[in-house]
């Protein structure tokens, strides 16, 4: 077997290597090219505090948007106002 590989242009050391490592291919000793996987990073958070998501019905969203538009604030700020008022009423 080693002699047969020698006829293909492989050295004796390479031929023995191929016998013990069948996954290695005789392409000038370079083997098979491996494509490096580049992983995408997560975008950085924009705020200091953790994000809390809630589900609201379309009716509540429209009422919330109307409230925010009247006071010229964002929807997030309107939610923060309602939560802080509700917690203040509970006197926690």
For each residue, the residues with C-beta under 8 A, 3 or more apart:
1: 4 5 15 19
2: 5 6 12 15 16 19
3: 6 7
4: 1 7 8
5: 1 2 8 10 14 15 18 19 26
6: 2 3 9 10 11 12 15
7: 3 4
8: 4 5 26
9: 6 26
10: 5 6 14 15 18 26
11: 6 14 15
12: 2 6 15 16
13: 16 17
14: 5 10 11 17 18 26 29
15: 1 2 5 6 10 11 12 18 19
16: 2 12 13 19 20
17: 13 14 20 21 24
18: 5 10 14 15 21 22 24 26
19: 1 2 5 15 16 22
20: 16 17
21: 17 18 24
22: 18 19
23:
24: 17 18 21 31
25: 31 32
26: 5 8 9 10 14 18 29
27: 30 31 32
28:
29: 14 26
30: 27 33
31: 24 25 27
32: 25 27
33: 30
34:
35:
36:
37:
38:
39:
40:
41:
42:
43:
44:
45: 51
46:
47: 51
48:
49:
50:
51: 45 47
52:
53:
54: 79
55:
56: 60 61 64
57: 60 61
58: 61 62
59: 62 63
60: 56 57 63 64
61: 56 57 58 64 65
62: 58 59 65 66
63: 59 60 66 67
64: 56 60 61 67 68 75 78 79 82
65: 61 62 68 69 75
66: 62 63 69 70
67: 63 64 70 71 78
68: 64 65 71 72 73 74 75 77 78
69: 65 66 72
70: 66 67
71: 67 68 78
72: 68 69
73: 68 77 78 81
74: 68 77 78
75: 64 65 68 78 79
76: 79 80
77: 68 73 74 80 81
78: 64 67 68 71 73 74 75 81 82
79: 54 64 75 76 82 83
80: 76 77 83 84
81: 73 77 78 84 85
82: 64 78 79 85 86
83: 79 80 86 87
84: 80 81 87 88
85: 81 82 88 89
86: 82 83 89 90
87: 83 84 90 92
88: 84 85 91
89: 85 86
90: 86 87
91: 88
92: 87
